[in-house]
């Protein structure tokens, strides 16, 4: 999965949120699980 600049991701376990500032391949993880893309 490609991470696109400007997309917001959230951790369902701890509530941390991240905004992608440099796109790339791979998967964002937090608390040992994949983060979910957050709706605008």
Secondary structure, 3 states (H helix, E strand, C coil): CEECCCCEEECCCCCCEEECCCCEECCCEECCEECEECCC
